[in-house]
Amino acid sequence: IQEAAHIPMLGNVISRWVKLTDYGVQEKEYAKEKQAKKEKAKQDELFDKKITTSVEKFVDNPSTSAMKTEVRTLQEEKLGERPFGGWKEDEARQATQIRKDYKWEYLRVSGDDIYKPLLKSGLQNSEKLVEVEGVKEELGTTEFIDYLKTLRKFEVISLQFIELMKDEKVITGNVATGLKYINQENYYLK
């Protein structure tokens, strides 16, 4: 067959025949991948329900240590026991995402509608800025700073977004500095 594949006309026929017989194998692989994606989506949905259930219990009895314990339990349930030195690469990203999902779900369930517009996934910083500026007009200075602190504690706003707010004169440099260091405080749940 290999020698025949080098003959001009016969080679084309053989290569097409091989591609046709290979097509069925490709379709089987595609079907397996599709099924695996469906299974993963189901597992992710079940895990999201676990987070929601856990948060609903936590809202009744909030404490930072309980939240840390619950987040760690969820992380280990999904990723396995945490290795010495912490998770690496993809597992570290997944662990961070679980922590953020838990915090965001807590804000959703807490019943305070002021945070909900920023909890939509995929918001660009410019869209967040518009929302934050709208809230600033509604709240007093102290309430607004508390609002921003809560957003930072719950990892809704990043350091980059804090810089953007400072550059756009939404907040002062002192407020920006205070927000940047929130991640070093006890309630940040690293």
N, C-alpha and C positions, 0 to 999 in steps of 0.2 A: 504494500500500500504506500509506503514511503517513497519508493521509486516511482510509482505511478503518479504520485502527487506532483512530481516535477515535470511531467509531460504537460504541455500547454493546455489543451482543452480538457483532458482527463483530470488534470490537477484542479481546475475550477469546479468541476462536477464533484470531485471527492471532497473539496473543502466546503462546498455548500451542503453536501450530505452530512458531513461531520457537524456543521453548525445546526442543521435541522435536528439531528439526534441529540445534540447538546441542549437544544431549546427546552426539552422536557425536564432536563436536570435543572436548568435555570428557573423554570416555573416552580418546581418543587422547593428549591431554595427560597424563592421569593415568598411562597406560601408559608414556609416555616418562619421566615423573618416577620411576616405579617402577623402570624399567630403569636410569636414572642412579644411583639409590640402590644398586642391586645392584652396579653397576660400582664405585662408590665404596667399598662394603664390601669388595669383592674387592681393590681397590688398598690399602685400609687393612690388610687381613689380610696381604698380601704385604709391606707395609712393616713390620708388626710382626714378621714372620719375619726380615726383614733386621736389625732391631734385635737380635733374639735371637741370630742368627748372629754379629753383630758383637760382642755382649757375651761370647759364649762364647769368641771369640778373645781378647778383652781380659782375661778372667779368668786366662788362662794367663800373661799378661805385663802386670800392672797398672802404670799410671803415669798421673798426672794429665794430663800433656801429651798422652799418647796418647788418653786419654778425651776431652779437649777437642777434639782434631783429629777423632776419629771422630764425635763429636756434631755438630760443625760440618759435616762431610761429609754426614751424614744429613739435617741441616736444609736444606742447600743442594740436596740431591737432591730433596727434597720441595717446597721453596718457591722454588727458583731461587737465583741468586747473591745473597748478602747485600748490600743497598745500603749506601752510605755513611751512617753514622748509625744503622744497624740497621733491622730490620723494624718496621713500624708496625701497629697495631690487630690485625686478625684474624691476620695472618701472625706477629706477635710472640707472640700467644697460642699459635699452633701450634708455633712454635719452642720456646717454653717447655715445652709439653707433650711434644715430642720429647725434650728434655733430661731431663725428669722420667721419662718412660717408659724411657729408657736407664738412668738411675740405679736405678730400681725393679727393672728386669730384672736388673741387676747384683746387687742384693741377693738377688733370688730365686735366681739361678744360683750365688751364692757358697756356698750349702750351709749357711748358718747359719740354722736354723729359728726362732731367737728373733725375727727380723724379719718373718717371713711373715704373722703375724696382722694386722699393721698395713698390709700391702701390698694388702689388698682394696680395690678402688675403691668409693667412695661411703660410706666409714665416717664417721660423725659424730664430732665431737670428744669427746663423752661416751663413745662406744664405744672410741675410742682411749685415753681416760683409764683405763678399766677394764683394758685390755690392759697399759698402761704400769705401772699400780699392781701388777698381777700379776707383772710382770717385776721390779719393785723388790723384791718379797718374796723372789724367787729369787736375786738378785744382791747382791754386796757394794756398798758406796757407790761405790768407784772404778769398778768394772765397770759399775754403773748409769749413772754420769755418762758413761763412754765409749760406752755403748749409746745414750744420748740424743744425744751428739755425732754419732754415726754417723747417727742418724735425721735430724738437722738437716742434716748434710752432703749427705745424699741426698734432701733436700726432702720427707721423709715427714711431718715436723711443721712447723707454721707458727709465726709469731710469736704469733698469737692462741692457739694451743694451748700455747705456752710460758707465756703469761700465765695461762691456765686452770690449768696445773699449779702455778704459783706461788700462785694464789688458793686452790686446793684443798690447799695445803701438801704437795704431792707433792715439790716441790723448793724450795730456798731462793732468796732474791732474788739472791744472788751467782751461783748456778748458772744461774738464768734469764738474768742479764745476760751471762754467758759464752756461753750458747747463742745469744742474740740476735746476737752479733757474729761468729758462725761464717761468715755469708755474706760477710764482708769478707776472709776468709782465702783463700789461693791455691787450695785444693782445691774451692771451691764451684762452679766451672764456670759462671759467669754467661754 
